[in-house]
Structures are given as structure tokens and as C-alpha cells.
Amino acid sequence: MKRSKGMYEETMDMLAGEGYKIVYVPHSVIEDYNATYNVTCRGKHVTTNAAKVLGVPLGEIWISELWRPYEFILFHELRETSYRADGLGRDEAHEQAVRDGASQKMLRASSTFSASPIDNLNPD
């Protein structure tokens, strides 16, 4: 029987499948937001006011360089874009992504977790 993928694996597959470019920008550029996105998710354009203000190109997720070591930021942004593509509003999608992140932290703390594929997807 084939093991079903967990939320983390599904989210990383979405990152690879959609071809998003992850851009770590100087904190001074994005300090008011920490992270933002302007992407197409499952055929729907999903963006934020922050991305519009900052001029984030389509297909990119911008994250402050200060958060590079913290993979959960990217996980959160990806989950949020997915919920927004499903029709949730900004705040509702954000809160659901926060809950997803908390559940993943619990899962990771209780089991051995392999190294992240993120750095291999978008090398600098």
C-alpha cells in the first residue's frame, strides 16, 4: 500500500510544480511585511497588497533575508497561497496557514524528519 504524502511533502511538491522563484531580499526592503508573494496557484492569480507596493514580479515569493534559516516562513506562504486559491480571504487563509504550521512543528518535533528540499529547488 502506497503511503499518502503529508502536508509538508504536498506543500513542497506544490512549490516545485508551480515553479515559483523564492527570492531572499534585504530586510530593509521588506521589513514591514517579512514575506509576500505574487503567484499563480492552480490557475488563479494570488497576490498581496505588499507585493503590489514592492513590485514583486509574477511567479515570485519574497522573503526577508533574515528569515532564510527558518523554513516555516516559506511553508506558511505556500499554504496561504493555496488557501487563497481555494477562495479563502486573506485573513482566513493566513490563520489557516498559521494552524498548519503549528501542526507541522508538532509533527516534526515528535518524529525524525529528513533534510529539506527547499535549498535544492532554488539555489542562489
N, C-alpha and C positions, 0 to 999 in steps of 0.2 A: 504494500500500500504506500502510495506516494505521500510524503509529509507535506502538509499545507504550509505555505510561507507565512511568516509572522509579519506584523505591521512594519517593523523596521526593514525587512527584506523587500516587502512590497513597495515601500517608500523609496528605497534606493533603486529599485527597478524602474520606478516612475522617473527618477532623475535621469537615469541612463536612457530610457526610452524616449523621453521628451527632448533630450539633447540640450538641456539648459546649460548655460555657461555660468559658473559660480565665480564671482568677482569679489575679491577681498580688497576693499578700498580704505584709504586713510581714514582713521576715526574722525578726524576733523571735518571730513566731507559728509559723514553720515551720523554724527554724534546725536542728532535729535531723534533718530529713528532706530539705530543699531543694525537693522536689516530691512530690506524691501525687495520687491520683485515686479517684473513686467513680463509676463509669460502667457503662453497659450497652453492650457491644460485640458486634455480630452476635447480639443477643438474650440474651447471657449477662452476668450481673452480675459485674463485676470491680472489686475494691476492695483496699485495703491496710489493715494494722493502723494505720498512721499516719492514714489517712483516718478511721478509726473513732474514734481518740483525739481528732483535731481536729474532728470533726463535719462533715466535708465533705459537702455535700448531693449527692444522686444527680444525675449528669449534669455534675459539675464536675471540673476538673483544677486543682489549686492549685500554684502555683509561687512561690518566693520572689521578691520584687520585685528582689532583687539580680541575678537571672538573666534579667530581661526582655530585655536586649540579646542574649542567647545562645539563638538559635532552636533549637539542637540539643537543648536540655533538653526542649522540647515534642515534638520529633521522637522523642526517646528514650521519653518517657512514652507517646506514642501507639503506638509499635512494641511496647513492653512490654505494654500492654493488649491489643493484637491477639494476641500470642503467648499470653497468659494465656487469652484467649477460645478459642484453639485447643487449650487443655488443658495447656500447659506450666506447671510450678510457678513460684513467684515468682522464685527464684534463677536458674533456667534461662532464663526469659523475660527477666530483667534482663540476663544475659550475652549473649543473642542480640541484644537491643536495643543493647547496647554495640558488638557487632560490626557491626551495621547502621550505627550512627552513624559508626564508623571508616571503613567503606566509602564512605559518603556524603561524608565530609570529603575523602577521596582523589579522588572523582569531581568534587567542586566545585573542588578545587584544580587539577585538570587541564583544566577547561573553563570557558567563560563561563556564569555562572548568573544567571538573572533574579531580580528582586526577589521577596521572599517575600510570599505572600498572607495570611499569618497576621494581621497587624495589621488587615486589612480584614474579617476574619471576626468579630472580637470587639472592636470599638472600645470604649474606656473611656467 
